[in-house]
Amino acid sequence: MSFISSRVKSIIVANGMDITLSQRTTTYNKTTGENTSTYVSNSAKGFVRKYKAEELAGGLILQHDREVKIAVDSLSVVPKEQDLVTVDSKQYQIISVETRNAKGANCMYVIQVRGNAN
C-alpha cells in the first residue's frame, strides 16, 4: 500500500458512510440446465453524492444516479458493472467504475450507481 492510497483510505474511513458492495457470481447447474446467481457482500466506507443538474445533460447520468467513492485498499475485490451497492438500505446497480490513481498507485474507485426514487 502506497502512502497516497493509505491516506485516501484513512480519509474515507474516517469521514465516509457504510457501504455494502455485493458481487454477483453465477454458476451453471448441469442437472437443471439453469444458471443460479448468488451475491457475496463486502463492507466498506465511502463517500456518496448526488449528481448536479448540469451533469445530467447528455443522458449517461440519470436523475436518481449517485456517485460513490471507495478507497481501493478498503476492498478485497474490484467492483464491476452489474454488481450492487447498498447505501442507507437502498440498493443501487453499478453502471460504471473508474479507478483513479495518483503517482502510479491506484487509490480510489469512482463508481456510478443507479437506483430508483424510492
Residue pairs with C-beta under 8 A, 6 or more apart in sequence:
1 9
1 73
2 103
2 105
2 107
4 102
4 103
4 105
4 107
5 71
5 72
5 73
5 102
5 105
5 106
5 107
6 73
8 71
8 72
8 73
8 102
8 107
8 108
9 71
9 72
9 73
9 74
9 107
12 45
12 46
12 47
12 69
12 70
12 71
12 74
12 108
13 45
13 71
13 74
15 47
16 45
16 46
16 47
17 45
17 46
17 47
17 48
17 87
17 88
18 43
18 45
18 87
19 43
19 44
19 45
19 46
19 48
19 68
19 70
19 85
19 86
19 87
20 41
20 42
20 43
20 44
20 85
20 86
21 41
21 42
21 43
21 44
21 70
21 75
21 77
21 79
21 83
21 84
21 85
22 39
22 40
22 41
22 42
22 83
22 84
22 85
22 86
23 39
23 40
23 42
23 77
23 79
23 80
23 83
24 37
24 38
24 39
24 82
24 83
24 84
25 37
25 38
25 39
25 40
26 35
26 36
26 37
27 35
27 36
27 38
28 34
28 35
28 36
29 35
29 36
39 84
40 77
42 75
42 76
42 77
44 70
44 71
44 74
44 75
45 70
45 71
45 74
46 68
46 69
46 70
46 71
46 74
46 87
47 68
47 69
48 66
48 67
48 68
48 69
48 87
49 66
49 67
50 66
51 61
51 65
51 66
51 67
55 61
56 62
56 63
61 112
62 114
64 114
64 115
64 116
64 117
65 95
65 112
65 113
65 114
65 115
66 87
66 92
66 112
66 113
66 115
67 110
67 111
67 112
67 113
68 85
68 87
68 92
68 109
68 110
68 111
68 113
69 108
69 109
69 110
69 111
70 79
70 108
70 109
70 111
71 107
71 108
71 109
72 99
72 106
72 107
72 108
72 109
73 107
75 109
78 97
78 109
79 85
79 94
79 97
79 109
79 111
80 94
80 97
81 94
81 95
81 96
81 97
82 93
82 94
83 93
83 94
84 91
84 92
84 93
84 94
85 91
85 92
85 93
85 94
85 111
85 113
86 92
90 115
90 118
91 115
92 113
92 114
92 115
93 113
93 114
93 115
94 111
94 112
94 113
95 112
95 113
95 114
96 111
96 112
97 109
97 110
97 111
97 112
98 109
98 110
98 111
99 106
99 108
99 109
99 110
100 106
100 107
100 108
100 109
100 110
101 107
